[in-house]
Each structure stands twice: as structure tokens, then as C-alpha cells.
Amino acid sequence: MVSVIQFVSDKTWALSLSTPLATPSQDMLREVLREHARKLKLDRWELSMAQFTMTGVGPSRWAITGEDLDTLETLARKAFKFVQPDVHMLNKWIIAPHTFLRGRLSWAVLHNLETHGLKCQTFVSHCWDEPFYEFLQALRDQYADYARRAFWVCFVANPQSWGKAALDEMLQEYVPFWTAVAECSNVLIVRNRITHIYTRGWCVLELVAAVFHRRTITVVGDPGLDSVWVLDSAIGHGATCTNESDTKFVQQIVSDVVAEWGIRLNDLIKPIMGAESGTTFHPSQFGNLLPAMTPQQRQAIQRKVYRCQASSQDSSSDEFS
């Protein structure tokens, strides 16, 4: 199997071809794209990231350097002259349009095409409601090598210009958050003053993944007053995602992992939200709070995570409280 990167009608494509081709014709490339699109049930413009994934550039290589994040900040400051955007605004007005016109690859993959992606060092768990410039400053303050460090950040790692259905399908098929945490050397959790991050489903899943994979966790940012008055029912098991299908999917995974492992989410969440900014948790610290896990349990949890899509279709949301 040979990976070939070509530009077709100003679109960037990452293709999987069964035979080496030095200069494949545009007609041949389009036919390959159409065939893969039929198999994957994806719009042809949404095919590129799926192909990038299938040709070995998986979630662990969807990272971006601090220097490239600074480029995104420069664009944001030009576009939003009188307001500090959150990530929702940044995605709608800069990331999605920019990547839409460039093959619908993710921002991170698009900026690392020549090296077939960038291997992640630090997984960054955060919430889209946070002010973007404050988020970047938290990364700069934490790492002296910020400019060169490879960060895995969801809004640039995932292909934000895909259609909703295709993006949901990819997230639930590959579970890139879980996979990337496993491949990163450490996890940085960025709290913010706007939203309690553990009312957000993907953040809960990322925390569970970080502890499961025994990653060193550093906590930064101001949790704000929201961490005090938010209802307990909205945290952890009650956390939601923007899309209902993602909510059901994440809640299913978290519920299965908690049941298999025999842990309580509050034992993970409370230390994170109560810690001073800059606090680092080593795996052994959480190990004192959690029951030991057998190799069989670890394998069972991995199977539940990567097969959850099929099982969740038969599950009722009534299971989650």
C-alpha cells in the first residue's frame, strides 16, 4: 500500500493506492476518491481525513506546534478586532472556512502535510467556551519550549469543516481523543473561568483516558465560580456534548469504563477542579484512589471504547443519570 499526496482542483487529498503511481492522472485520482467515498458513505470532499487516517496518519499524528497556533492567533486578531473569540467563534469564522477550501483536512494535518502529520507530545484537554487568547497564554506559561512542542488540541486536530454526520461518525469510529491520549507523553488540562469543563462530555472522557493510560496530568487555568455553583447532576455522568449522538456515545463509554473499573468519577474530578494552577498529578497519586486493574480488565475496557459505537445504538439514554 502506497500513500500518495496530490492536489486536485486546488484540493489536498491523501489517497491510499494499491499500486505505486508516479504521477496519477486527475481522472484516476477522482475515480479512486469516488470509490472510497462510496465504501465509507462519505461526501467526496469529506474523504481526505478518512484517507489520511487509513494510510497511517492516525490521531496520534494530528498534533500542531505552538508556533502554528501562534499563526492561528494572528489570523484571529485580524478577524476579531474588538472581541476575544472563544473556540466556537474561531472555528466558525476561521478554521472551518480555511480548511474547507483546502481539502477538508484538519488544520493540524493541513499544516504538517510534508511530514505526514506531527506526532503528539502533549494532549490538551479544554472546553470550547474558553477565551482563545487566554487558552494560548496558559500553554505558553506552562512550557518553555511552547513554540516547538507538539500539542494535540481537538479544534485543530479534528476536521472541523466536515459535515456533522461524517464528523460524528469519524469521532465515534476512531475515538481519536482516547487514541491520542494513549500516544502522548503527558496531558495538560486547561480549566477556564466560563464553564466547568466536566459538564462537557468529551472532557470527562479525556480525563478517564488520561488516568486509564497512566499519563502525568498538569492542571492550569482559573476554574471560575462555575465550579462552585454548577449542579452536581451536570458533572461527570451528566456531562453533555454539542451533538446528542456524541452525548449518548460518550456517556456510554464513560458508564462502561466506570462499571468495569469500579471507580467513581468524583474521585477523579474533584482533585482536578480543586488543584492550584500548575499542579501536576503523577499516575501513582491517582493510583492511591483507584482500585487496581487486571490486564483482563484493561483489555475489556479497550474493547468497550472501540466497539461502543455499535453497542450504543441498542442502548437507551435512560441508563445515564
C-alpha positions in Angstrom: 0.0 0.0 0.0 1.5 3.4 -1.0 0.4 6.8 0.3 0.2 9.5 -2.3 -0.4 13.1 -1.7 -1.8 15.1 -4.6 -3.5 18.3 -5.3 -6.7 18.0 -7.4 -8.5 21.2 -8.4 -6.8 23.1 -5.6 -7.9 20.4 -3.1 -5.5 18.5 -0.9 -6.1 14.8 -0.9 -4.4 11.9 0.9 -5.0 8.8 -1.0 -4.5 5.1 -0.5 -3.5 3.4 -3.7 -2.9 -0.3 -4.2 -0.1 0.2 -6.8 2.7 2.8 -7.0 2.0 5.6 -9.3 4.5 8.4 -10.0 2.1 10.9 -11.5 -1.5 9.6 -11.3 -3.9 11.5 -13.6 -6.6 13.7 -12.2 -9.3 11.4 -13.7 -7.7 8.4 -12.0 -7.5 10.2 -8.7 -11.1 11.3 -8.9 -12.2 7.8 -9.6 -10.3 6.5 -6.6 -11.9 9.1 -4.4 -15.4 8.3 -5.7 -14.8 4.6 -5.0 -13.6 5.2 -1.4 -16.4 7.7 -0.8 -19.0 5.0 -1.8 -17.4 2.5 0.6 -17.2 4.9 3.5 -20.5 6.6 2.8 -18.8 10.0 2.9 -19.2 13.0 0.7 -16.2 13.2 -1.6 -14.9 16.4 -0.1 -15.0 14.7 3.3 -12.9 11.8 2.2 -9.5 13.3 2.7 -9.1 13.0 6.5 -10.5 9.4 6.4 -7.9 8.5 3.9 -5.2 10.3 5.9 -6.2 8.1 8.9 -6.3 4.9 6.9 -2.9 5.4 5.4 -1.1 5.5 8.7 -1.5 9.1 9.7 -3.8 8.3 12.6 -4.9 10.5 15.6 -1.5 10.4 17.3 -0.1 12.5 14.4 -2.8 15.2 14.4 -0.7 17.5 16.5 0.4 21.1 15.9 3.3 23.2 17.2 2.9 26.2 19.4 4.3 28.2 16.5 1.5 27.2 14.3 -1.0 28.0 17.0 0.5 31.5 17.0 -0.2 31.7 13.3 -3.9 31.0 14.1 -3.8 33.7 16.8 -2.5 36.2 14.3 -5.5 35.4 12.0 -7.9 35.7 14.9 -6.6 39.1 16.0 -7.1 40.4 12.4 -10.6 38.9 12.2 -11.8 39.8 15.7 -10.5 43.3 16.3 -12.8 44.3 19.2 -13.6 41.0 20.9 -11.7 38.0 22.2 -13.2 35.0 20.4 -13.9 31.7 22.0 -13.2 28.5 20.1 -16.7 28.3 18.7 -16.2 31.7 17.0 -12.7 30.8 15.9 -13.9 27.6 14.3 -16.9 29.1 12.6 -15.1 32.1 11.0 -11.5 30.9 10.5 -10.8 27.2 11.0 -13.8 25.7 9.1 -13.7 28.1 6.1 -9.9 27.8 5.8 -9.8 24.0 5.8 -13.0 23.7 3.7 -11.1 25.3 0.8 -8.1 23.0 1.3 -9.5 19.5 1.0 -11.3 19.5 4.4 -8.2 18.2 6.2 -7.9 19.3 9.8 -6.0 22.4 10.5 -3.2 20.5 12.2 -2.8 17.9 9.4 -3.0 20.6 6.7 -0.1 22.4 8.3 2.0 19.2 8.5 1.4 17.5 5.2 5.0 17.2 4.1 5.8 15.1 7.3 2.6 13.1 7.1 1.3 14.7 10.3 3.1 15.6 13.5 3.5 13.1 16.4 1.9 14.5 19.6 3.8 15.2 22.8 1.1 16.9 25.0 -2.6 16.2 24.9 -4.5 19.4 25.8 -8.0 18.9 27.4 -10.1 22.0 27.4 -13.5 23.5 26.7 -14.6 25.5 23.6 -16.2 28.2 25.7 -12.8 29.5 26.9 -11.4 32.8 25.6 -8.9 31.7 22.9 -6.1 34.1 23.8 -6.3 33.1 27.5 -6.1 29.5 26.4 -2.9 30.1 24.3 -1.3 32.0 27.2 -1.9 29.1 29.5 0.1 26.9 27.1 2.9 29.5 26.8 3.2 29.9 30.5 3.4 26.2 31.1 6.0 25.2 28.5 9.4 26.9 27.9 9.5 25.0 24.5 6.0 26.1 23.6 6.9 27.1 20.1 8.3 23.7 19.2 6.2 21.5 21.4 3.6 19.3 19.5 0.2 19.8 21.1 -2.9 17.7 20.4 -5.8 20.1 20.6 -9.2 19.0 19.4 -10.3 22.1 17.4 -7.3 21.9 15.2 -6.7 18.1 15.3 -10.2 17.1 14.1 -11.6 18.0 10.6 -13.9 20.8 11.6 -15.2 21.6 8.1 -16.7 18.1 7.7 -20.5 17.7 7.7 -22.0 17.0 11.1 -22.9 13.4 10.3 -19.5 12.5 8.9 -17.6 14.1 11.7 -19.7 12.3 14.3 -19.1 9.0 12.5 -15.4 9.6 12.5 -15.2 10.6 16.2 -17.2 7.6 17.2 -15.4 5.1 14.9 -11.8 6.1 15.7 -12.3 7.7 19.2 -9.3 10.0 18.4 -9.3 11.5 21.9 -8.7 8.2 23.6 -6.2 7.1 21.0 -4.2 10.4 21.2 -4.0 10.4 25.0 -2.5 6.9 24.8 0.2 8.1 22.4 1.0 11.4 24.1 3.6 11.6 26.9 1.6 13.8 29.2 -1.8 15.6 29.5 -2.4 19.3 30.1 -5.9 20.2 31.5 -6.8 23.8 30.9 -9.7 25.0 33.1 -11.4 28.3 32.3 -13.5 30.9 34.1 -16.5 30.5 31.8 -17.6 26.8 32.0 -16.9 23.9 34.3 -15.1 21.6 31.9 -16.5 18.4 33.4 -20.0 19.4 32.3 -18.7 18.7 28.8 -18.7 15.1 27.8 -15.5 14.9 25.8 -13.6 16.5 28.7 -14.9 13.7 31.0 -13.8 11.1 28.5 -10.3 12.7 28.2 -9.8 12.7 32.0 -10.8 9.0 32.2 -8.5 8.2 29.3 -5.6 10.1 30.9 -5.9 8.2 34.2 -6.5 4.8 32.4 -3.4 5.3 30.3 -1.4 6.4 33.4 -0.4 9.8 32.0 1.1 12.6 34.0 -1.5 15.3 34.3 -0.8 19.0 34.8 -3.7 21.4 35.7 -3.7 25.0 34.7 -6.2 27.9 34.4 -8.8 29.5 36.6 -11.8 27.2 37.2 -14.0 30.2 38.0 -17.1 30.4 40.1 -18.9 28.0 37.9 -17.0 25.1 39.6 -18.7 26.0 42.8 -22.4 26.5 41.9 -22.8 24.2 39.0 -25.3 21.4 39.7 -23.7 18.0 40.5 -26.1 16.3 38.1 -24.5 18.2 35.2 -21.0 17.0 36.0 -19.4 13.7 35.1 -22.1 11.2 34.2 -24.4 14.0 33.4 -22.0 15.8 31.1 -23.2 16.5 27.6 -21.8 17.3 24.1 -23.0 19.7 21.5 -24.5 16.8 19.5 -27.0 14.4 21.0 -25.4 11.4 19.3 -22.0 12.3 20.8 -23.6 12.7 24.2 -25.0 9.2 24.1 -21.8 7.8 22.7 -19.6 9.4 25.4 -21.9 8.6 28.2 -22.0 5.0 27.1 -18.2 4.8 27.1 -17.8 6.5 30.5 -20.5 4.4 32.0 -18.9 1.2 30.7 -15.4 2.1 31.9 -16.6 3.2 35.3 -18.6 -0.1 35.7 -15.7 -2.3 34.5 -13.1 -0.4 36.6 -15.2 0.1 39.7 -14.3 3.7 40.1 -16.2 6.9 41.0 -15.8 9.9 38.6 -15.8 12.3 41.5 -12.6 10.7 42.7 -11.0 12.0 39.5 -12.8 15.3 39.0 -12.6 16.8 42.5 -8.8 16.8 42.7 -8.5 18.3 39.2 -11.0 21.1 39.9 -9.7 21.9 43.4 -6.0 22.0 42.4 -4.0 25.2 42.2 -3.0 26.2 38.7 0.3 24.5 37.8 -0.3 21.4 39.9 1.0 18.1 38.5 -0.6 14.8 39.2 1.6 11.7 38.7 0.0 8.3 37.9 0.8 7.0 41.4 -1.3 9.7 43.0 -4.5 8.6 41.3 -3.4 5.0 41.8 -3.9 5.5 45.6 -7.5 6.5 44.9 -8.5 3.8 42.4 -8.8 0.1 42.5 -6.0 -1.9 40.8 -6.9 -3.1 37.3 -6.0 -6.5 35.9 -4.7 -7.0 32.4 -8.1 -8.6 31.5 -9.9 -5.5 32.7 -7.7 -3.2 30.7 -8.4 -5.3 27.6 -12.1 -5.3 28.3 -12.2 -1.5 28.6 -10.2 -1.0 25.4 -12.8 -3.3 23.6 -15.7 -1.3 25.1 -14.2 2.0 23.9 -13.6 1.0 20.3 -16.8 -1.0 19.9 -19.0 1.4 21.7 -20.5 2.8 18.5 -22.3 -0.5 17.7 -23.5 -1.2 21.2 -24.7 2.4 21.8 -27.2 2.1 19.0 -29.0 -0.5 21.0 -28.8 1.3 24.3 -31.2 3.7 25.9 -30.1 7.1 27.3 -32.2 6.2 30.3 -29.2 4.3 31.6 -27.4 7.6 32.4 -28.3 9.8 35.4 
